[in-house]
């Protein structure tokens, strides 16, 4: 079983939680790299339910168990997060080279995104053929956002991943200055 990034309500790593929460906060959001960059995540509920079905049916094998079932770009992932909130938000796409130069830490400050070939996509065809199914991405984003809102304030204030707002503002200002 090669699950990739496991996300959804209850995820203590906040590696995906950052995005629906940040987009729900609104305003200008730093979006990393190329909008067409592939993003693969799997809702922990989909993964868990599928593993139970495999075990119950005695299915064995090696599987890439990530999601969604078809290629999703970073733009589509962020749009899916945007779809579950009515807060006005704008995405400012900042190139990978700038983020690297500014020493932005992937996975910890910009989670669910990794630099590199934007077209890289791990096939999940074998897992889908073995019964892996996916809930709509918007459901994962909304459920994650609602779960986060129920967390204690002290826990939300110390999320395990995500770009601090002050650093995001500084990066956006520097990026705009260079583009002027």
C-alpha positions as CSV (number, residue, x, y, z in Angstrom):
1,X,0.0,0.0,0.0
2,X,1.5,3.3,-1.1
3,X,-1.1,5.9,0.1
4,X,0.5,9.3,-0.7
5,X,-0.7,12.3,1.3
6,X,-3.5,11.2,3.6
7,X,-6.0,14.0,4.4
8,X,-9.3,14.8,5.9
9,X,-11.0,15.6,9.2
10,X,-8.9,14.6,12.2
11,X,-5.5,14.9,10.4
12,X,-3.0,16.1,13.1
13,X,-0.4,17.0,10.5
14,X,-2.4,19.9,9.0
15,X,-0.6,19.3,5.7
16,X,-3.9,19.6,3.8
17,X,-6.0,21.4,6.5
18,X,-3.9,24.6,5.8
19,X,-5.5,25.1,2.4
20,X,-9.2,25.0,3.2
21,X,-8.6,27.0,6.3
22,X,-6.4,29.6,4.6
23,X,-8.8,30.0,1.7
24,X,-11.8,30.3,4.1
25,X,-9.9,33.2,5.8
26,X,-10.0,35.0,2.5
27,X,-7.9,37.8,1.0
28,X,-4.9,37.2,-1.1
29,X,-3.5,33.7,-0.9
30,X,0.0,32.7,-2.1
31,X,-0.4,29.8,-4.4
32,X,2.8,27.8,-5.1
33,X,4.5,27.1,-8.4
34,X,2.7,26.1,-11.5
35,X,-1.2,26.0,-11.4
36,X,-1.1,22.9,-13.5
37,X,1.2,21.0,-11.1
38,X,-0.4,17.7,-10.2
39,X,-1.7,17.3,-6.6
40,X,-2.5,13.9,-5.2
41,X,-4.2,13.4,-1.9
42,X,-6.6,10.8,-0.4
43,X,-9.3,11.3,2.1
44,X,-8.4,9.0,5.1
45,X,-12.0,7.8,5.1
46,X,-11.8,6.6,1.5
47,X,-8.5,4.9,2.2
48,X,-9.7,3.3,5.4
49,X,-13.0,2.0,3.9
50,X,-11.2,0.6,0.9
51,X,-8.5,-1.2,3.1
52,X,-11.3,-2.8,5.1
53,X,-13.0,-4.0,1.9
54,X,-9.7,-5.4,0.6
55,X,-9.2,-7.3,3.9
56,X,-12.8,-8.6,4.0
57,X,-12.5,-9.8,0.4
58,X,-9.0,-11.3,0.8
59,X,-7.6,-9.1,-1.9
60,X,-3.8,-8.8,-1.9
61,X,-1.4,-6.7,-4.0
62,X,0.7,-3.6,-4.4
63,X,-1.3,-0.5,-4.9
64,X,-0.8,3.3,-5.3
65,X,-3.6,4.4,-3.1
66,X,-3.7,8.1,-3.5
67,X,-6.3,10.3,-5.1
68,X,-8.3,11.5,-6.7
69,X,-9.1,8.9,-9.3
70,X,-8.0,11.2,-12.1
71,X,-5.3,13.8,-12.3
72,X,-6.0,17.0,-10.2
73,X,-4.0,20.1,-10.6
74,X,-2.9,22.4,-7.8
75,X,-5.4,25.0,-9.3
76,X,-8.2,22.4,-9.1
77,X,-7.3,21.5,-5.6
78,X,-7.4,25.1,-4.5
79,X,-10.6,25.7,-6.5
80,X,-12.1,22.8,-4.6
81,X,-11.2,24.4,-1.3
82,X,-12.6,27.7,-2.6
83,X,-15.9,26.1,-3.6
84,X,-16.8,25.3,0.1
85,X,-16.5,28.9,1.3
86,X,-18.2,32.1,0.4
87,X,-15.3,34.2,1.6
88,X,-13.8,36.4,-1.2
89,X,-10.3,35.2,-2.0
90,X,-7.7,35.7,-4.8
91,X,-4.8,33.4,-5.6
92,X,-1.5,34.8,-6.5
93,X,0.7,32.2,-8.2
94,X,4.3,32.5,-7.2
95,X,7.0,30.6,-9.2
96,X,8.8,27.7,-7.6
97,X,12.2,29.4,-8.3
98,X,11.1,32.4,-6.1
99,X,9.9,30.2,-3.3
100,X,13.2,28.3,-3.4
101,X,15.2,31.5,-3.3
102,X,13.1,32.7,-0.4
103,X,13.8,29.4,1.4
104,X,10.1,28.6,1.8
105,X,9.9,25.1,3.2
106,X,7.8,22.7,1.2
107,X,5.4,20.4,3.1
108,X,5.8,22.4,6.3
109,X,5.1,26.0,5.1
110,X,3.4,25.1,1.7
111,X,1.9,21.7,2.4
112,X,0.3,19.3,-0.2
113,X,2.7,20.8,-2.8
114,X,6.1,19.6,-3.9
115,X,8.3,21.3,-6.5
116,X,9.4,19.4,-9.5
117,X,7.8,18.2,-12.7
118,X,4.3,19.6,-12.7
119,X,3.0,16.7,-14.9
120,X,4.1,14.0,-12.5
121,X,1.1,11.9,-11.6
122,X,1.1,8.5,-9.9
123,X,-1.4,6.1,-11.6
124,X,-4.0,4.7,-9.3
125,X,-5.6,2.5,-12.0
126,X,-4.8,-0.7,-10.2
127,X,-6.3,0.6,-6.9
128,X,-9.4,1.8,-8.7
129,X,-9.7,-1.6,-10.5
130,X,-9.5,-3.2,-7.0
131,X,-12.4,-1.1,-5.7
132,X,-10.9,2.2,-4.4
133,X,-13.6,4.9,-4.6
134,X,-13.4,8.6,-3.8
135,X,-15.9,10.9,-2.2
136,X,-16.1,14.3,-4.0
137,X,-13.1,16.5,-3.3
138,X,-15.3,19.3,-2.1
139,X,-16.7,17.0,0.6
140,X,-13.2,16.3,1.9
141,X,-12.4,20.1,1.9
142,X,-15.6,21.0,3.6
143,X,-15.4,18.3,6.2
144,X,-11.8,19.2,7.0
145,X,-12.7,22.9,7.3
146,X,-15.6,22.1,9.6
147,X,-13.5,19.8,11.7
148,X,-10.8,22.5,12.1
149,X,-13.4,25.0,13.3
150,X,-14.4,22.6,16.1
151,X,-10.8,22.3,17.3
152,X,-9.8,24.2,20.5
153,X,-8.5,27.7,19.7
154,X,-5.1,26.9,21.2
155,X,-4.7,23.9,18.9
156,X,-5.8,25.9,15.8
157,X,-3.3,28.7,16.8
158,X,-0.4,26.1,16.7
159,X,-1.2,24.3,13.5
160,X,1.5,21.8,12.5
161,X,1.8,23.1,8.9
162,X,1.2,26.2,6.9
163,X,2.7,29.5,5.9
164,X,2.5,32.0,8.7
165,X,0.4,35.0,7.6
166,X,3.2,37.5,8.2
167,X,5.6,35.5,6.0
168,X,2.9,35.1,3.4
169,X,2.4,38.9,3.3
170,X,6.1,39.5,3.1
171,X,6.6,37.0,0.2
172,X,3.6,38.4,-1.7
173,X,4.9,42.0,-1.3
174,X,8.4,40.9,-2.5
175,X,7.0,39.0,-5.4
176,X,4.9,42.0,-6.5
177,X,7.9,44.3,-6.1
178,X,10.0,42.1,-8.4
179,X,7.3,41.9,-11.0
180,X,6.8,45.7,-11.1
